[in-house]
Amino acid sequence: MRVGLDFGGTRVKAGLVDDDGRVVRRASAPTRPEHGRDHVLGHVRRLVARVDPDGLAEALGIGFAGMVDAVAGRVVHTTDTMPELFDFPLAAYASEVTGLPAAIDNDGNAHALAEARFGVGRGARLFVMLVLGTGVGGGIVWDGRVWLGAGSMASHLGHIKVRRGGRRCACGARGCVEAYAAAYAIEHAPGAGAKAVFAAARAGDATAERSVADAADAIGAACANLTNVLNPDVLAIGGGLTRGWKQLRGGIEAAYARDALAAARASSPIRRARLGADAGVIGAAMLTTQRGERGGHARSGGAER
Ligand SMILES: [Zn+2]
């Protein structure tokens, strides 16, 4: 048994996860900047106690919405909702307050690890996943291990450029897939929630249709870039926005066919992720299974004793 914590911009979700990737107990708590850092950090101990009252867990993993140095176990940069966690050694902190070995990584990497182990990427040697949520993230899993990159900053897949000089992204650059396919981007035009935009598009509203089509085209183009570079066994798309999969799929496939090399595309199918909202917690729980295999996480938990 392991505990996974999914630190998002508005909530921390926790789960006790068994070795087969099933969430056997859940809890969550809101994160608001006005609560202050100590309160938000207190969720680590409180949520672990709630999902694992009998002390069954052998380790703890955290998937964090922001830039994370998984090797050092530190949050490097967060969204505005948790600014006080800039440059914070969250893995060591979690280890200290729970007494469990702890690891941390970016939430996109956690999602990808979960789908690679237990979901649509099962059996794939090279698995790539895009996660469509508040922002766009993702992860690359090779031979069961999250690909971290030289400075632990790999797989910020939302910032793949799909339109030169295109829309301004939250990262400051232009033309990123996130600027078209994140929830904030889809909501941009009609000014309602993403769900309402999908509904309006179904009803034939031209602005909403355009917004959904732009998102699908950007996602397909980003997938094509990934396939042209990596030729993965499976390229998965997950996250909350895939609830609109029926409306996105055609546009994604069309852009993918247009932009990916035919020979590469033939062996890199696009699939919808399977684990749904649980993926973040499941993947976070599995992060500690990566210790040693890539050297980094052994240093991340202060309590590796
Ligand atoms: Zn960007």
Boltz pocket constraint, residues with backbone or C-beta under 6 A from the ligand:
constraints:
  - pocket:
      binder: B
      contacts: [[A, 158], [A, 159], [A, 169], [A, 170], [A, 171], [A, 172], [A, 173], [A, 176], [A, 178]]
      max_distance: 6.0
